[in-house]
Structure formats: C-alpha cells, structure tokens
Amino acid sequence: MTILIDEPRWPAHGRLWAHLVSDSDIEELHAFAAANGIPRRGFDHDHYDVPENAHARLVAAGAEPVDGHTLVRRLIASGLRVTARERRVRP
C-alpha cells in the first residue's frame, strides 16, 4: 500500500489544499490520516483534503509526493475512485 499526496494547488478558504489518497486500501488511508492529525471531516468520498502547511509533514511521515495526474491515475487503478456521478448519489 502507498499513500499518495499531490501538490497543494487547490484554493479554498484562503489557502491552498492538496489531496491525500491510498492506492489500495481506504482503511489504511484513514489510519494514516488519523496518525498524522488529519481530521476525519477532511475526508471526501475517496481522498482527504489537506492544507498546504501539512504537506511537508505528511511527506516526512511517508506519503509519496506525486503530481495530480499521477494521483488520479493511481486512484482510478486502485478501484477506490468515486466518480462525480457517484458523489451526487452518495451522502
């Protein structure tokens, strides 16, 4: 299992955000996030939104930095990707 993180480039709430995903197991993603102080409220169906100031700390803890395209490709390949259509249906 690998935890992946893309570059913080998504603006919201006055700061930049990155995405944290697993390439194989959603429960291990939750465990990694919890162990590194990322609150469960940051989880969005298949990824965590993490603020720019947490990026270096998460990489130091073992998250593999990748570009956004690689992150999405590996999330899709894992079978964990939740599509936009599924997001509209899921609570």
Secondary structure as GFF3:
##gff-version 3
##sequence-region A 1 91
A	DSSP	beta_strand	3	5	.	.	.	ID=ss1
A	DSSP	beta_strand	10	12	.	.	.	ID=ss2
A	DSSP	beta_strand	15	22	.	.	.	ID=ss3
A	DSSP	alpha_helix	26	35	.	.	.	ID=ss4
A	DSSP	three_ten_helix	40	42	.	.	.	ID=ss5
A	DSSP	beta_strand	48	51	.	.	.	ID=ss6
A	DSSP	three_ten_helix	52	54	.	.	.	ID=ss7
A	DSSP	alpha_helix	55	60	.	.	.	ID=ss8
A	DSSP	beta_strand	64	65	.	.	.	ID=ss9
A	DSSP	alpha_helix	68	78	.	.	.	ID=ss10
A	DSSP	alpha_helix	84	89	.	.	.	ID=ss11
###
